Amino acid sequence: MTQKTIAVEGMTCAHCKSAVEGALSGLRGVHSVDVDLDLNEVNVEYDESEVDETVMKKAIENQGYDVKH
C-alpha cells in the first residue's frame, strides 16, 4: 500500500471535498481518500499495482480542480 499527498488548488467547500473524494474513491486500487480543505491537500492510500498517480491526478482535474505539480 502506498500513501501520497496531492496538492490541489480550487477546493473551497464541502461540495469540492465530496467531488474529489468521490472521483478518487471510484478508482480501482484506491483504498482511502482524505481531503483537507485548509491545506488544499488530498491524502490517498492506494495499491500501485492497480492505479498510478497520473490516473488519480487526471480524476481530480476532471472534477475541475488544478493539481499542483
N, C-alpha and C positions, 0 to 999 in steps of 0.2 A: 504494500500500500504506500502511495506517495502523497505527500501534502504539498500544496502550492498556494501561495498568496498572489492574487492577481489584482493589480491596481486598476480601478475603473473610475472614469470621470462621468458625471452627469446623474448619478444616483442621489436623489434628494428626499424620497418619501417611501412609505410602506408599499405603495404600488411598485416602485422601482425595485425594492428589495424582493418582492414577490415575483416579479417578472424575471429577474436574474436567477433567483433560486429555482424557479420552475424550468427555465431553459436548461440550466446545468443538471438539475436532478433528472431530467428526462433523457440524458445521455447515458448510454450503456457504459458501465465501468465507473461511474461517479457514485460514491458511497455517501458522502455528506457535503453539504454546502452551508457556509455561514457568511452572510453579508453583513458588513459593518459599515453603516451609512456615515458615521462620524469620521472614520478613517478612509472612506472611499476604497475599501478593500473587500475582496471576496476570498475566503479561505475554502479550499476544495481538497477533499480527500478522495483519491481515485486510484484505479488499477491501471498502471501504464501499459499493460498488455491489451487493454480494451479501448482506451481513449488517450489522446495526447493533448498537450497544451494548446496547439493550434486549433483543434476542434472546439475546445472549451472557449477560447477567445472569440472564435467566429460565432458561437452560440450567444455570447454576451453582446457582440456587435450587432447581431441580427435583431436584438431587442431594442436597439437604438442608442446604446451606450458606447463610449470610447474607452478602449483598453490602452493604458499607458504602456509604452514599450521601453 
